[in-house]
Amino acid sequence: MENEKNSKPILITIGWISALFAFVFFQLFYGIVAICMGIVLRKDYYAKKHGLVLIIVGIIGGIIGWILNYLYI
């Protein structure tokens, strides 16, 4: 039973990398990935604060990245 929930650090790492990449590369895709990782962390892994922060940073990163991409291209 303990082995089922051992992928929490992997989800956190993927979520933060996606949130940071949302500022620079493929804003919509990486923003959605970060939001999904936050939702999974909140619902399945009971990491409510970390999941909420990932959701917020994913949304903000996607929007700011999209604006920066629009301004520089």
Residue pairs with C-beta under 8 A, 6 or more apart in sequence:
5 45
8 41
8 45
8 47
11 37
11 40
11 41
11 45
12 37
12 41
12 47
12 50
12 54
14 33
14 37
15 33
15 34
15 37
15 38
15 41
15 54
15 58
16 34
16 54
18 30
18 31
18 33
18 34
18 37
18 58
19 30
19 31
19 34
19 54
19 57
19 58
19 61
20 61
21 30
22 30
22 31
22 34
22 58
22 61
22 62
22 65
23 61
23 64
23 65
23 68
24 65
27 61
27 62
27 63
27 65
27 66
27 69
28 62
28 66
30 58
30 61
30 62
30 65
31 58
31 59
31 61
31 62
31 63
31 65
32 58
32 62
33 58
34 54
34 55
34 57
34 58
34 61
34 62
35 54
35 55
35 58
35 59
37 51
37 54
37 58
38 50
38 51
38 52
38 53
38 54
38 55
38 56
38 58
39 51
39 55
40 51
41 47
41 50
41 51
41 54
42 48
42 51
42 52
42 55
43 51
45 51
